[in-house]
Amino acid sequence: MELTTKEVITPSTVSIRYGLLTGLVSVLISFALYALQLEQNAFLKFLTTIVLLLGIVLAQREYRQRNAGFMSYGEGLRIGALVSVIVGVLGAAFVYVYTTLIDPDTMTRTMERARTELEAKGTMSDAQIDQAMALSAKFTSGPIMLVFVIVGTLFFGFLISLITSAFVKNPKPEFE
């Protein structure tokens, strides 16, 4: 007699695994961008969003595959949201450590670039630019920055999940 144990698969288990993997890849990409001082390049920053998209889709597909080929739309949303939260927490921790311990001048460079771009546009007075820079400084330091990174990642991850869940889902038939 052979005893077999069936592995229980839940959206949480898949989400944690893929959230950690996706977060690690995103942190590595972010580290490379910061180290090369390319953090302001919009196209390259978009790479982390592509990594998040891939992580969510792969997590949803694995869950569907390991769940006898079924995944509801709600399960897909839950998986995407959990992956996004984990990626956001890892990303926020990395940004905080990098900008406070490894390279504290990162935010100074970012603020100087923003000031230069606002001055080049010529649509704002010096007083308005100073006011905008003061407001930006409040949101790019300390715990507020951490919250914005986590909430921003969750927001984009949830938007991605709304779309990908519609394509990956395969609900169980109701009358079976």
C-alpha positions as CSV (number, residue, x, y, z in Angstrom):
1,M,0.0,0.0,0.0
2,E,1.4,3.3,-1.0
3,L,0.6,6.5,0.9
4,T,0.7,9.7,-1.0
5,T,0.4,13.1,0.4
6,K,-1.2,15.7,-1.7
7,E,0.5,19.1,-1.5
8,V,-2.0,21.8,-0.5
9,I,-1.6,24.8,-2.7
10,T,-3.1,28.2,-1.7
11,P,-2.8,31.6,-3.3
12,S,-0.7,32.7,-0.3
13,T,2.0,30.0,-0.7
14,V,2.4,30.8,-4.4
15,S,2.3,34.5,-3.8
16,I,5.0,34.5,-1.1
17,R,7.4,32.5,-3.3
18,Y,6.9,34.6,-6.4
19,G,6.8,37.8,-4.3
20,L,10.2,37.1,-2.8
21,L,11.7,36.1,-6.2
22,T,10.2,39.1,-8.0
23,G,11.2,41.4,-5.2
24,L,14.8,40.1,-5.3
25,V,15.0,40.7,-9.1
26,S,13.5,44.2,-8.7
27,V,16.0,45.0,-6.0
28,L,18.9,43.9,-8.1
29,I,17.7,46.0,-11.0
30,S,17.2,49.0,-8.8
31,F,20.6,48.5,-7.2
32,A,22.2,48.5,-10.7
33,L,20.3,51.6,-11.7
34,Y,21.3,53.5,-8.5
35,A,24.9,52.3,-8.7
36,L,25.1,53.5,-12.3
37,Q,23.2,56.7,-11.4
38,L,20.5,55.9,-14.0
39,E,17.6,56.0,-11.5
40,Q,16.1,58.9,-13.3
41,N,15.9,57.1,-16.7
42,A,12.2,56.5,-17.1
43,F,12.6,53.6,-19.6
44,L,15.1,51.8,-17.3
45,K,12.9,52.3,-14.3
46,F,10.1,50.7,-16.2
47,L,12.0,47.4,-16.1
48,T,10.9,46.9,-12.5
49,T,7.3,47.2,-13.6
50,I,7.9,44.6,-16.3
51,V,9.5,42.3,-13.7
52,L,6.4,42.9,-11.5
53,L,4.1,42.0,-14.4
54,L,6.1,38.8,-15.1
55,G,6.1,37.8,-11.5
56,I,2.4,38.2,-11.2
57,V,1.6,36.3,-14.4
58,L,4.0,33.5,-13.5
59,A,2.5,33.2,-10.0
60,Q,-1.0,33.1,-11.4
61,R,-0.1,30.5,-14.0
62,E,1.7,28.3,-11.4
63,Y,-1.3,28.4,-9.0
64,R,-3.7,27.5,-11.9
65,Q,-1.4,24.7,-13.0
66,R,-1.0,23.2,-9.5
67,N,-4.7,23.7,-8.6
68,A,-5.9,21.1,-11.2
69,G,-6.0,23.8,-13.9
70,F,-8.4,26.1,-12.1
71,M,-8.1,29.6,-10.8
72,S,-10.9,32.1,-10.2
73,Y,-10.7,35.7,-11.0
74,G,-10.7,36.6,-7.3
75,E,-7.8,34.2,-6.6
76,G,-5.9,35.8,-9.4
77,L,-6.4,39.2,-7.9
78,R,-5.4,38.0,-4.5
79,I,-2.2,36.4,-5.9
80,G,-1.3,39.6,-7.7
81,A,-2.0,41.8,-4.7
82,L,0.1,39.7,-2.4
83,V,3.0,39.5,-4.8
84,S,2.8,43.3,-5.2
85,V,2.8,43.9,-1.4
86,I,5.8,41.7,-0.9
87,V,7.7,43.3,-3.8
88,G,6.7,46.7,-2.5
89,V,8.0,46.0,1.0
90,L,11.3,44.6,-0.3
91,G,11.6,47.6,-2.7
92,A,10.8,50.1,0.1
93,A,13.4,48.5,2.4
94,F,16.0,48.6,-0.3
95,V,15.4,52.2,-1.3
96,Y,15.4,53.3,2.4
97,V,18.7,51.4,3.1
98,Y,20.3,52.6,-0.1
99,T,19.3,56.3,0.2
100,T,20.2,56.6,3.9
101,L,23.2,54.3,4.4
102,I,24.8,53.4,1.1
103,D,24.5,56.6,-1.0
104,P,22.8,59.5,0.9
105,D,23.5,61.9,-2.0
106,T,21.0,60.0,-4.2
107,M,18.1,62.2,-3.1
108,T,20.1,65.3,-3.4
109,R,21.0,64.5,-7.0
110,T,17.4,63.7,-7.7
111,M,16.2,67.0,-6.3
112,E,18.8,68.9,-8.2
113,R,17.8,67.3,-11.5
114,A,14.1,68.0,-10.8
115,R,15.0,71.7,-10.0
116,T,17.0,71.9,-13.2
117,E,14.1,70.5,-15.3
118,L,11.6,72.9,-13.7
119,E,13.8,75.8,-14.4
120,A,14.4,74.7,-18.0
121,K,10.6,74.6,-18.6
122,G,10.3,78.2,-17.5
123,T,6.6,77.8,-16.4
124,M,7.2,78.4,-12.7
125,S,8.7,81.3,-10.8
126,D,11.7,80.7,-8.4
127,A,9.3,80.9,-5.4
128,Q,7.1,78.3,-6.9
129,I,10.0,76.0,-7.7
130,D,11.3,76.5,-4.1
131,Q,7.9,75.6,-2.7
132,A,7.6,72.5,-5.0
133,M,11.1,71.3,-3.9
134,A,10.3,71.8,-0.2
135,L,7.1,69.7,-0.7
136,S,9.0,67.0,-2.7
137,A,11.6,66.8,0.0
138,K,9.0,65.9,2.6
139,F,7.7,63.0,0.5
140,T,11.1,61.6,-0.5
141,S,12.5,61.1,3.0
142,G,11.9,58.8,5.9
143,P,8.7,56.7,6.5
144,I,6.6,58.7,4.1
145,M,8.8,57.5,1.2
146,L,8.4,53.9,2.4
147,V,4.6,54.2,2.4
148,F,4.6,55.7,-1.1
149,V,6.8,52.9,-2.5
150,I,4.6,50.2,-0.9
151,V,1.3,51.8,-1.9
152,G,2.6,52.6,-5.4
153,T,3.7,49.1,-6.0
154,L,0.5,47.7,-4.7
155,F,-1.5,50.1,-6.9
156,F,0.3,49.1,-10.1
157,G,0.4,45.5,-9.1
158,F,-3.4,45.5,-8.6
159,L,-4.0,47.2,-11.9
160,I,-1.8,44.6,-13.6
161,S,-3.7,41.8,-11.7
162,L,-7.1,43.2,-12.9
163,I,-5.9,42.6,-16.4
164,T,-3.9,39.4,-16.1
165,S,-6.4,37.6,-14.0
166,A,-9.0,38.0,-16.8
167,F,-6.7,36.1,-19.1
168,V,-5.2,33.5,-16.8
169,K,-8.4,32.5,-14.9
170,N,-10.1,29.2,-15.5
171,P,-12.9,28.9,-13.0
172,K,-14.2,25.5,-11.9
173,P,-17.6,24.6,-13.4
174,E,-20.4,25.4,-11.1
175,F,-22.3,22.2,-11.6
176,E,-19.9,19.4,-11.4
